[in-house]
């Protein structure tokens, strides 16, 4: 009974922590800010890509790029240049509505906000919801004749926007013909009919604002907590020969092709600079390190929907509460292969953790992740996994409490076990 209660308390704590992270992270910028706060609390030191890195074995570091991508890593006490990197990667962004540069729209006595659709959202789910504004502003400050520039995170706590649906009396055929909103004409949030000056400024013609609206729901806190728990005390790095890392990238939802996306050099830059810090002859060593490394591309996965059973094939129906889903695709939309799948399942087997398998039906399209981008761009072994969820890309996504714990336990086990397992694995010999 005592053990059951302890497990329940741990699960409750993980879920509470997960929700706190989500609530603190309405945008990629806020997600990075919250990640920084948590990492600093447990002794991670911030470093800058603009400066030289003087890293030490047994210590923990992180850096950000554009304040929307963050990479945190812990160097094992027995690490030497050329050893591998054990990485869990995900992304900070989610489908949302982003303010246009000129965002003030007035029509019919209403003040509305001009927005762009970002990513492949289920936009019909955004109607009749209370929406907030959050993001980043660039500030020019002048004091004593000196000008400085900085960025500040913005978050208006109260939901002040709403996209109302048309009354059924004016759209009698909606239930038979379906809800088909035009994203240019019908997706403008209403701010007010009469507006105070302070709120009018929010919707003004200010080109310096970069302010997406809405919440994302990725499991950044689970990844970070797994890294923190395996590196927060010196003894946990005592026998570690590699580098443990979590990398959270921006712009996955729109293809990752940006200076801070997974398609940028940020991952390879990080691996190279860490290796450089421990040896000056790096050309061969970084190539060796990559071949000794492993990436868990951690996104989300499609849980079986009881009302749309036909959307999954019979042998690949991930269930809520069933553990992390290993995602396969022969056309490389996912980077999983037989070796990387086996390694991830072997770790699960040792820790008595459930896993599931997913392959999309042959007659349906398949999404993708940062996995194939990093696997092809860096050359690193990769497995694509995700917690099962319903309503993916909706304004409100759904996952199971059990799978929050399964994710945390599996990522933690990966950091603890991979180096020991990999040295026993014989491929390419």
Residue, then its C-alpha position, 0 to 999 in steps of 0.5 A: x500500500x505504501x509503495x502504491x501511494x508513493x507511486x501515486x504521489x510521484x505521478x501526481x507531482x510529475x503531472x503537476x510539474x508538466x502542467x505548470x510548465x505548459x501554463x508558463x509556456x504560451x510561446x516558444x520564447x516563454x518555453x525557453x525562459x521557463x526552461x532556463x529558470x529550471x536549469x539554473x535552479x539545479x546548477x546549469x551555467x549559461x554560455x553564449x555562442x558568441x563567446x569562447x567555451x571553456x567547458x569542464x568535465x562533470x559540469x552542466x551548461x546551456x545556451x539559447x538561440x533567438x531565445x526560442x531554441x535551447x540546448x542543455x547538456x551535462x558533460x560526464x566526468x570521464x568524458x574525452x573528446x570523441x566520445x558520444x552524445x546522448x540526446x533527447x530532442x523536441x521542439x518549442x513551437x506549436x500551431x497558433x495564430x501570430x499577429x501580422x506586422x500591421x495588426x489593427x483591423x476595424x470592421x462594422x464597429x469592431x476592433x479585430x486583430x489581423x493574424x497569420x496561421x502558423x503551422x498546420x492547426x485545426x483552426x475550427x477548434x479556435x472558434x468560441x475560445x477565450x484567447x490571450x496574447x503572448x510573445x516578445x517585443x523588441x524595445x529601444x531605450x534611451x537614457x542619458x544620451x545612450x541608446x540600448x536595445x533589448x527584448x522583453x517577453x509579453x503575456x497578457x494574463x487575461x483572455x481578451x480575444x475571441x473568434x465567434x462562430x456565426x449563429x446557426x440561424x444565419x448558416x442553416x446548412x452547417x451541420x449538413x455541409x460541415x464547418x468550412x471557415x475561410x482562414x483569411x476572412x473568418x479567423x480574425x479574433x475580435x478584441x472589442x467594440x469600444x477599446x481603451x487606449x492601452x489595449x488599442x496599443x496592443x493591436x497597433x501598427x508596431x512592426x517590432x512585435x513578434x507575438x503569437x497567441x495560444x498555448x502549445x502542448x509538448x512535453x518539454x518539462x518531461x525531457x528537462x526533468x529527466x535530464x535534470x534528475x540524471x545530472x543534478x548531483x555530481x555523483x550522477x556524472x561520476x562514471x559518465x563517459x559521454x555528454x547528456x543533452x536535451x535540445x528544444x528547437x523552434x519552427x518544427x511546425x513549419x519545416x524547421x528551416x530557420x536559423x534556430x530550427x532543427x534544419x540549421x547548424x545549431x546541433x552540429x555547432x553544439x557538438x563541435x564546440x563541446x568537442x573543441x573544448x576538450x581537444x584542438x584536433x577535431x576533424x576526425x574526433x567530431x566524426x567519431x563522436x557523431x557515430x557514437x551518439x544517439x538521438x531520441x526525437x521526442x514529439x507526440x503520436x496519434x492515439x487510436x480514436x474510438x470514433x475513427x477506428x478506420x484511420x489506424x491499421x489493425x496492428x498499429x493502434x497506439x492507446x492512451x496509457x500504453x507508453x511511448x510510441x515508436x514511430x516507423x515510416x519506410x519513406x523516412x518521414x520518421x528516422x527510426x530503423x531496426x537498430x534504433x528501435x531495438x535500442x529504445x525498446x531494450x532500455x524499456x525492457x530493462x526498466x519494465x516500461x511499456x512501448x507501442x508501435x505506429x505505422x501510418x496506413x499506406x493510403x494516408x499521408x504521414x507527418x514528420x518530425x525533427x528526427x529525419x532532419x537531424x539524422x540526415x543533417x548531422x548523421x546521428x542515429x535516431x529513433x522517433x517516439x512520442x506520447x500518444x494523444x488525441x486532437x493533435x494540433x487542436x487548440x486543446x490536445x489530450x494525453x493520458x496522465x500515465x503517459x506523462x510518467x512513462x515518458x519521464x521514466x523512459x527518457x531518464x532510463x535512456x540517459x542512464x543506460x544508453x552508454x552501457x548498452x551501446x558498447x555491447x552493440x555490434x553493427x557495421x563490423 
